[in-house]
Amino acid sequence: MFSLPHSKTSSSKESHQGFTLIELMIAISVVAILSTIGLMLYTNSQKLARDARRKDDLGQIKNALVLYYQDNKKFPDAPSWVMSPGKTTNWLPALNSGYTDKVPFDPINSTTSCNMMTDSTCYGYGYYSGDWCYPGVTNNQHYLLTSRLENTNDPQAISVQYGGNPSSNCTTGGAGIYTLTN
């Protein structure tokens, strides 16, 4: 028997090469979402690393203060707050003479024109050894070391009042301020 050859019709399926516009848009959206999540995690880990360095730096300063106290029976004089003013200035010169190689600076270290106790975008280290938080105690027998942390929810960064003095001057500044004292 004789049969006719099959002819191609428009209803037969043809193979497509490449991606459709919808497929490309979905792929780009997934990449964008993953990139955003990765960037947020990276930024957060950088903040946590800087906060860890701040805590370690204050610990090093505290150790130098203890050595200074053992030699001098008092802490370096600071009747008002001394802030780390920039990476070029020696902000605690008493500690550089044999107590530490170099007094550390905050990883961000804002300029001197801001107050880290009240400005949440200002970063630096602070030192105080006066007696206004410790009434009746003189000769620099106490100190406060402070730093603003980027993670304001850090359980070690809280507002603390010292010396029993109800003065607001003795409060370390609220959430986000990490403080060491003797």
C-alpha positions as CSV (number, residue, x, y, z in Angstrom):
1,M,0.0,0.0,0.0
2,F,1.0,3.4,-0.7
3,S,1.3,6.1,2.0
4,L,1.7,9.8,1.9
5,P,4.7,11.4,3.5
6,H,4.0,13.3,6.8
7,S,4.2,17.0,6.4
8,K,5.2,19.4,9.2
9,T,2.4,21.3,10.6
10,S,2.3,24.3,12.8
11,S,0.8,22.3,15.6
12,S,3.9,20.1,16.1
13,K,6.2,21.0,19.0
14,E,9.4,22.8,18.1
15,S,12.4,22.9,20.5
16,H,13.2,26.3,21.9
17,Q,16.7,27.4,22.8
18,G,17.4,30.0,25.6
19,F,15.3,31.4,28.4
20,T,12.1,33.2,28.5
21,L,11.8,36.7,29.9
22,I,9.9,35.4,33.0
23,E,12.6,32.8,33.7
24,L,15.4,35.5,33.5
25,M,13.4,37.8,35.8
26,I,12.9,35.1,38.4
27,A,16.6,34.2,38.3
28,I,17.7,37.8,38.7
29,S,15.2,38.3,41.6
30,V,16.6,35.3,43.5
31,V,20.2,36.5,43.0
32,A,19.2,40.0,44.3
33,I,17.5,38.6,47.4
34,L,20.4,36.3,48.2
35,S,22.9,39.2,47.7
36,T,20.9,41.5,50.0
37,I,20.8,38.9,52.7
38,G,24.5,38.2,52.4
39,L,25.3,41.9,52.5
40,M,23.2,42.4,55.7
41,L,24.9,39.5,57.4
42,Y,28.4,40.8,56.4
43,T,27.6,44.3,57.6
44,N,26.3,42.9,60.9
45,S,29.4,40.7,61.4
46,Q,31.7,43.7,60.8
47,K,29.8,45.7,63.5
48,L,30.1,42.8,66.0
49,A,33.9,42.5,65.2
50,R,34.4,46.2,65.8
51,D,32.5,45.9,69.1
52,A,34.6,42.9,70.2
53,R,37.7,45.0,69.4
54,R,36.3,47.9,71.5
55,K,35.8,45.6,74.5
56,D,39.3,44.2,74.1
57,D,40.9,47.7,73.7
58,L,39.2,48.8,76.9
59,G,40.4,45.7,78.7
60,Q,44.0,46.6,77.5
61,I,43.6,50.1,78.8
62,K,42.2,48.8,82.1
63,N,45.3,46.5,82.5
64,A,47.6,49.6,81.9
65,L,45.6,51.6,84.4
66,V,46.1,48.8,87.0
67,L,49.9,48.9,86.4
68,Y,49.8,52.7,86.7
69,Y,47.9,52.5,89.9
70,Q,50.3,50.0,91.4
71,D,53.2,52.4,90.8
72,N,51.4,55.6,91.7
73,K,48.7,54.6,94.2
74,K,46.2,56.6,92.1
75,F,44.8,56.5,88.5
76,P,45.9,59.1,85.9
77,D,44.3,62.5,86.5
78,A,41.1,63.2,84.5
79,P,38.8,65.6,86.5
80,S,36.5,65.7,83.5
81,W,35.9,63.2,80.7
82,V,38.8,62.6,78.3
83,M,37.7,61.3,74.9
84,S,39.9,59.7,72.3
85,P,40.0,62.6,69.8
86,G,41.4,61.1,66.7
87,K,44.0,58.6,65.7
88,T,46.9,61.1,65.7
89,T,46.5,62.4,69.3
90,N,47.8,60.6,72.4
91,W,44.6,60.8,74.5
92,L,46.0,59.2,77.7
93,P,49.7,60.3,77.8
94,A,50.2,59.0,81.4
95,L,49.9,55.4,80.1
96,N,52.5,55.7,77.4
97,S,55.5,55.8,79.7
98,G,56.0,52.1,80.3
99,Y,52.4,50.9,80.9
100,T,51.4,50.3,77.3
101,D,53.1,50.5,73.9
102,K,50.3,52.6,72.5
103,V,46.9,53.6,73.8
104,P,44.4,52.1,71.4
105,F,41.8,54.1,69.4
106,D,38.3,53.1,68.4
107,P,38.1,51.3,65.1
108,I,35.8,54.0,63.7
109,N,37.0,56.8,66.0
110,S,34.8,59.8,65.3
111,T,36.2,63.3,65.5
112,T,36.3,65.4,68.7
113,S,33.3,67.5,67.6
114,C,30.8,64.9,68.8
115,N,29.9,63.5,72.2
116,M,29.6,59.7,72.3
117,M,27.5,59.8,75.5
118,T,24.7,61.6,73.8
119,D,25.3,61.1,70.0
120,S,24.5,57.6,68.8
121,T,26.6,58.1,65.7
122,C,29.7,59.1,67.6
123,Y,32.3,56.5,68.4
124,G,35.4,56.7,70.6
125,Y,36.8,55.9,74.0
126,G,36.3,57.9,77.1
127,Y,38.1,58.0,80.5
128,Y,37.2,59.7,83.7
129,S,38.9,59.6,87.2
130,G,37.4,62.5,89.0
131,D,35.5,62.4,92.2
132,W,32.1,63.7,91.2
133,C,30.6,60.2,90.8
134,Y,32.3,59.1,94.1
135,P,31.5,61.8,96.7
136,G,34.2,62.0,99.4
137,V,36.7,59.9,97.4
138,T,39.6,61.9,96.1
139,N,43.1,61.4,94.7
140,N,41.8,59.5,91.6
141,Q,41.0,56.2,93.4
142,H,38.3,55.2,90.8
143,Y,37.9,55.5,87.1
144,L,35.4,54.9,84.3
145,L,36.3,53.7,80.8
146,T,33.6,53.8,78.2
147,S,32.9,53.1,74.5
148,R,29.8,53.3,72.4
149,L,29.0,49.9,70.8
150,E,27.3,49.6,67.5
151,N,25.1,46.8,68.8
152,T,22.9,48.7,71.3
153,N,21.3,45.4,72.4
154,D,24.6,44.0,73.7
155,P,23.9,42.8,77.2
156,Q,27.1,44.3,78.4
157,A,26.2,47.8,77.1
158,I,23.8,49.3,79.6
159,S,23.3,52.5,81.5
160,V,25.0,52.2,84.8
161,Q,25.1,54.7,87.7
162,Y,28.3,54.7,89.9
163,G,29.2,55.7,93.4
164,G,25.6,56.1,94.7
165,N,25.5,59.7,93.6
166,P,22.1,60.5,92.1
167,S,23.6,63.1,89.8
168,S,22.9,62.4,86.1
169,N,26.6,63.1,85.4
170,C,27.4,59.7,86.9
171,T,25.4,57.7,84.4
172,T,27.3,56.2,81.5
173,G,24.9,57.4,78.9
174,G,22.3,54.7,78.2
175,A,22.0,51.8,75.9
176,G,24.9,51.1,73.7
177,I,27.6,52.4,76.1
178,Y,30.1,49.7,77.3
179,T,31.7,50.6,80.6
180,L,34.6,49.3,82.7
181,T,35.4,50.5,86.2
182,N,37.4,49.4,89.2
